[in-house]
């Protein structure tokens, strides 16, 4: 069985320090649930992560 090439990651918002899980290949812009700042911007493959990556969720 093959393992998936993409994963979920836990990211900390730079503005309010909220922790949020998101898909590393997000196809839409991901905003923080608390303050609304951008956490991930789609780039056609892996998204550009704007917050601090805390862990990879497997």
Legacy VTK file of the C-alpha trace (Angstrom):
# vtk DataFile Version 3.0
C-alpha trace
ASCII
DATASET POLYDATA
POINTS 58 float
0.000 0.000 0.000
1.378 3.406 -0.960
1.701 6.216 1.535
0.159 9.553 0.587
2.653 12.186 -0.587
0.861 15.067 1.100
0.100 15.578 4.767
-1.749 17.710 7.247
0.349 20.134 9.288
-0.209 22.093 12.472
0.581 25.793 12.023
0.807 28.620 14.568
-0.512 32.015 13.480
2.150 34.752 13.601
-0.365 37.382 14.750
-2.476 35.750 17.484
-0.547 32.480 18.111
-3.621 30.336 17.432
-2.745 26.759 16.412
-4.611 25.317 13.452
-4.351 22.162 11.330
-4.348 22.530 7.552
-3.538 20.575 4.405
-0.050 21.280 3.066
-1.351 21.290 -0.527
-4.227 23.691 0.130
-5.989 24.755 -3.074
-7.600 27.819 -1.478
-6.260 30.506 0.834
-6.449 29.392 4.472
-7.227 32.070 7.067
-6.785 31.952 10.846
-10.077 31.190 12.621
-9.347 33.777 15.337
-7.830 36.878 13.695
-8.379 36.214 9.977
-4.749 36.549 8.846
-3.532 34.315 6.004
-1.914 31.049 7.067
-1.474 29.410 3.651
-1.533 30.662 0.069
-2.011 28.174 -2.810
0.905 27.871 -5.255
-0.235 25.110 -7.621
1.402 22.335 -5.561
2.374 22.773 -1.963
0.922 25.914 -0.439
3.139 28.727 0.838
2.835 28.561 4.632
2.827 31.989 6.286
2.756 30.794 9.925
5.178 28.669 11.914
4.948 24.920 11.249
4.716 23.117 14.585
4.315 19.499 13.526
3.390 17.170 10.697
0.252 15.171 11.463
0.434 11.606 10.154
LINES 1 59
58 0 1 2 3 4 5 6 7 8 9 10 11 12 13 14 15 16 17 18 19 20 21 22 23 24 25 26 27 28 29 30 31 32 33 34 35 36 37 38 39 40 41 42 43 44 45 46 47 48 49 50 51 52 53 54 55 56 57
